[in-house]
Each structure stands twice: as structure tokens, then as C-alpha cells.
Amino acid sequence: MELDLNGKVVLVTGGSKGIGLACARAFCAEGAKVGIVSRSQANLDRAREVLGEVAGYAADLGDPTQALAALDALEAELGPVDVLVNSAGAARRTPPDELTPEHWRAAFDAKLFTSSTCSIRR
């Protein structure tokens, strides 16, 4: 598919595994300059072996300070972000009898609010 993304900067949160990794691979195939973020440096390293030339940043995007530091590093390396794909948000597996409102909130925050930290500049 030709999406005219050659040279565009793409940030994929949660880009080291699963759907995020698949998205990063697709953007690389389109010629984009891709940066991925993961909480785990080991996962980033494995993803970069698969993806090749991508920038990788370890950060917990639930922490606004870490999220902005990753975004600043990505933009310093690749340039301003043109496309943001939010694939971060790993919910902790919790047995139903242990599920609390706090578990729900943490999962919701991880899926919805990590992208706002990356998309809203200071």
C-alpha cells in the first residue's frame, strides 16, 4: 500500500510487541522514520532486531516525565512527529475475583492517557 509516508516520522507506543510491532513494521515498509517506545529495554532490543533501522526508547508512558523525555529524544533524533500510533496499554491480568475499581482504572489510564502525554506538548 502506498500511503505517501516516505520520510515521515512515526511514533508507535507499545511498539516492541504485538499490534504495535506489526504497526511499526508496516510503517517501516512505507518508508517512514519510525520510533518505538516500550517499558522494557530488552523488548526494544528484540524489536529492533526484527525491524532494523528504528529508534527505540524505554519509558513508562504512564509517567508524564518519562513520556516527555522519550518524545523529546525521538524528536531530537528523527524530527517532529508526523504520526502517533498509540498501542501502549498493557493491562495486568487479574483473576475476576481479584478485580477492583483500581485495576479497571489502571488499565483504562494505560490505554487512553498515555497517548495524550505524547501528543500534547508542554
C-alpha positions in Angstrom: 0.0 0.0 0.0 1.4 3.4 -0.9 0.5 5.9 1.9 3.0 8.6 0.9 4.8 8.3 4.3 8.3 8.2 2.9 10.4 10.2 5.3 7.6 11.0 7.7 8.3 10.5 11.4 6.1 7.9 13.1 6.0 7.2 16.9 4.5 3.9 17.9 3.9 3.5 21.6 3.9 -0.1 22.7 5.9 -0.7 19.5 8.0 -3.6 20.7 5.4 -6.4 20.7 2.0 -7.4 19.3 -0.1 -4.9 17.4 2.4 -2.1 18.0 5.3 -4.1 16.5 3.1 -5.0 13.5 2.3 -1.3 13.0 5.9 -0.3 13.3 6.8 -2.9 10.7 4.1 -1.6 8.3 5.3 2.0 8.7 8.9 0.9 8.0 7.7 -0.8 4.8 6.1 2.5 3.8 9.5 4.3 4.2 8.7 6.2 7.4 11.3 7.0 10.0 9.9 5.0 12.9 10.5 5.4 16.7 9.1 2.8 19.1 8.5 3.1 22.9 8.4 0.2 25.4 8.7 0.0 29.1 11.3 -2.7 28.6 14.7 -2.2 27.1 15.0 -5.9 26.4 11.8 -5.8 24.4 13.0 -2.8 22.5 16.3 -4.6 21.6 14.3 -7.7 20.3 12.0 -5.5 18.3 14.9 -3.6 16.7 16.5 -6.9 15.7 13.2 -7.6 13.8 12.6 -4.1 12.5 16.1 -2.9 11.6 16.6 0.8 11.5 14.2 2.2 14.0 14.8 4.4 17.0 13.8 2.9 20.4 13.1 4.5 23.7 12.5 2.8 27.1 9.8 4.7 29.1 6.8 4.1 31.2 4.3 6.3 29.4 2.1 6.4 32.5 4.7 8.7 33.9 4.4 12.1 32.1 8.1 12.9 32.8 9.3 9.7 31.2 6.8 10.1 28.3 8.0 13.6 27.5 11.7 12.6 27.8 11.1 9.8 25.3 9.2 12.2 23.0 12.0 14.8 23.2 14.7 12.1 22.5 12.7 10.8 19.5 12.2 14.3 18.1 15.9 15.2 18.6 16.9 12.0 16.7 14.3 11.8 14.0 12.5 15.2 13.9 9.0 16.3 14.8 6.4 13.5 14.9 4.0 13.4 12.0 2.0 10.3 13.0 1.3 8.9 16.5 0.0 5.4 16.9 -0.9 4.5 20.5 -0.6 0.8 21.0 0.6 1.0 24.6 -1.5 -0.1 27.5 -0.8 -3.5 28.8 -3.5 -4.3 31.3 -2.3 -6.5 34.1 -4.0 -9.9 34.0 -6.2 -10.1 37.1 -8.4 -13.0 38.1 -12.1 -11.9 38.2 -12.4 -12.4 41.9 -9.5 -10.0 42.5 -10.6 -7.3 40.1 -11.1 -4.0 41.8 -12.0 -0.5 40.6 -8.3 0.4 40.8 -7.4 -2.4 38.4 -10.0 -1.1 35.9 -8.7 2.5 36.3 -5.1 1.5 35.8 -6.0 -0.4 32.6 -8.1 2.5 31.3 -5.4 5.0 32.0 -2.8 2.9 30.3 -4.9 2.6 27.1 -6.2 6.1 26.9 -4.0 8.6 28.7 -0.5 7.5 27.5 -1.2 9.0 24.1 -2.3 12.3 25.5 1.1 12.7 27.2 2.8 12.0 23.9 0.6 14.3 21.8 0.3 17.4 24.0 3.4 19.5 24.0 4.5 21.5 27.0 
